Amino acid sequence: MPSALFVVSEEGYWGEECVEPLQTLDGEGFDITVATPSGSPPVLDPTSTDTDQQFVDEETAERVKDAHENDERLNNPEPVASVSADDYDAVVFPGGHGTEWDVNQDKHARQLLSEAVSGEDGKAMVVCHAVALLAFADDEDGEPIASGRDVTGFPNEWDEAIVDDNDVLPDGRKMPYWVEDEVKAAGGNWDAEVDSDVSVKVDGDLVTARGPESSHEGATTLLDELGVESSA
């Protein structure tokens, strides 16, 4: 049975970016483990289930809320320090602004990503704001994982439409860094394909997806990279 580890934020994960890949892989028979930085249940960004937002539809919101409340894997995660990428076929890092405060800054999460992309068999999928992790985690040669790789993720121009003039989010938190800036500074070949409906990049053992609308294609791309034929 193939297996996947999901590393999810306790500071606010974006629902679709976690639940869509999780349920897609689940439907293909994957044994899935969820981990968070401390081992406490992940926290759902409430905006990701707010149907007053034009980009959140009712069906997705209900599916996310149901999974967040009832999926035992999400409710009983492991601490990231206790798991190893070597034990899984893939490691998935869902996004959300919350990742900027915990997952991206966690040394064990960085190590998980490094392990996943440096081995012979493992794969990693990184989504949205979690893509900044590529700038903070090093490969086996000590270089940022982003360096020289083709990468997509949440673009500056989209965050500019969310924060105020002081880079403060609607929830009152100041965004500590911008994903696109960090990836570029680390030598990544950034292209978020903002004029496309979806954006997914594959570079070696790494799959990156731009945001919620790219979650499903990112998951099916990951299946392809793992050699798993999707039944959908």
N, C-alpha and C positions, 0 to 999 in steps of 0.2 A: 504493500500500500504506500503510495507517495505521501509525503508529509510536508507541511508548511508551518512556519512560525510567523505570527503577526506581532509586530512591536507597535503598541498603540499608546497614544498620549493620555496622561492623566490631567493635562492642562486644557484639553479641548480638542478632540479629534473630529474630523468632518465625516459625518455618518456614511454617506454614499461611498466615500473613498476607502472605507474599511469594510462595510457590509457587502458591497457589490463583489469585490474580489473574494472575500471570505466565503460567500454563498456560491460563487462560481466554482471555486476550487472544491468546496464541500460537495457540490453536485457531481464532481468528477471522482469522488471517492477519496479525497485527501484526508489524512489524519491531521487536524489543525490544533495547534497550541497558541494561546495568546499570552503575551508577556507585556508588562508595563515596567517603567523604571523602578518603582518601589514594590510592585506586586499587588498594589491596591487596584480596584476596578477602574478601568479607563473612564474618563469624563467626556460626555458627548457635548460638542459645541451646539448650543440650542438653535443657533442660526441655521444649522444644517437640516433642521426639521421644521423650519418656519415657512409655511406655505404662502405667507404674504410676500416672500421673496420670489421674484419671477423665475428664478432658476431652481426652485424646489417644488416638485409636483407632489400632489397628495399621496399617490401610490408609493413613491420613494420614501416620503416622510413616514408613512405608516410602517413600511417594511423596516426602516432603520430603527424606529422606536421599539418595534416588537423585538428585533434582534438585540438591541441594547438592554432591554429589560429582561429578556427571557433566555438568551443564549448563554449557557453555563460557562462556555469558554471565555466569554467576555466578562462574566461575573466572578470568575475564579482564576484570574491570570497568575502567571509565574513572575517572579522578579527577573529582570533582564540579566542580572549578575549570575543567575543560577542555570541559564540555558546556553547551549552552544550551537552555532550555525552548522557545525559538522554533523549534527544529529537530524538535519532537515534537508529536504531537496531544494527548498526555497525559503527565503526570508523576505517578508513583505512589510514595508513601512508606510502605512496610510498617512495622509497629510492632515491638514488643519493648522490654523495659526498656533494652536497649543504646542505643536511639536517644537516651535522655536524656543520654548522655555524648558522643555525636559528632554525629549528623545534626542534632538539634535545636539544637545549639550552633555549627554550621558556617555561616559567613557565606555561602558559596557555595550551600549547600542552601537557606538562607533566600531567597537571590536567585532560585533556581530556582522556588520556590513562588510568590514574588511575580510573576515573569514569567508563570507558567502561568495565574494567575487574573486577570491584569490585561489580557491581550490580547483580541482579538476572537474567536479560534478555540480557544485552548488550554483544557485542563481539568486539574484536579489531583484525585487521590484520596489521602487521608491516613488511616492506620489506627492505632487503638489508642494506644500511648504516643507515636507520632510526631505525634499531634494537638497536642501542646504546641508544636510548631513554629508553629502558627497564632498563638500568643501572642508569639512572638519575631521573626516576620517581618512586615515592614510592607508595606502596599499602596502604590499609586502616589501616594496622598495623605499618606503618612507615618503612617498609622494601623495598629495591629495588624490583621492579616488576620482575626483572630477577632472583632474589634469589630463588633457588630450582626448577626453571622451565626448561623444555627441550626447547632449543632455537636453531634456525639456523639463519644465516645471512651472510653477506659478509666476507669471511675469510681473515686472515692476508696474507696468501700466495698469494692471488689474488691481494691484494693491494701492496704487495712487487714487483709485476711485473709492477705496474703502476707508483709508485713514484720513485724519484731518491734516492741517498744515504742520503739526508737530509730530506727525507719524503716530498719532494715538488712534487706536481702534475704537469702534463704537462701544465696546465693553469697558473702556477706560484704561486699558493696558497700552503702553507704548511699545510699538513693534521694535525689537532690539536690533534687527538687521533685515536686509532684503535678500530673498533667495537668489534672484538673478544676479545681484551684485556679488554675492559670496561665491557663486559658482564660477562666474567670469574671472574673479580675482584669483581663484584657485586653478585657472587654466582650462576650464571647461569650454567646449564648443557649444554655446547656448543657442537654442532656437526653439522658442515656445510656440511657433506657428500660430500666432494669434488670429490669423484670418481663416483658420481651419476649425471645423467643428470639434475635432479631437486631435490630440497630439500625443504620440507614443514613440519613444526612441529605444533602439536596442544597440548596445555597444558591448561586445564581449558577453560576460555573464550578468550584465546589468540591463534592466528594463526600467525606464522612467516614464511617468505619465503626468500630464500637465495639471489635471484637476478632476473634479467630480465627473464631468462629462466624458472623460477619458478612462474612467475606472474600469468599465467593462472591457474595452478594447485592450487596456493594459493587462487585465487578467487573462484574456484569451491569448494575448501575445506571450505571456509567461507560460501558459500551457504549451504553446507551440515550441518555445525554447526548451522546455523540459521533455519534449517528445510525446506529450499526452494529447491524443486526438479528442477534441471537444465533442461531446454528444449533443450539444445544443444546435 
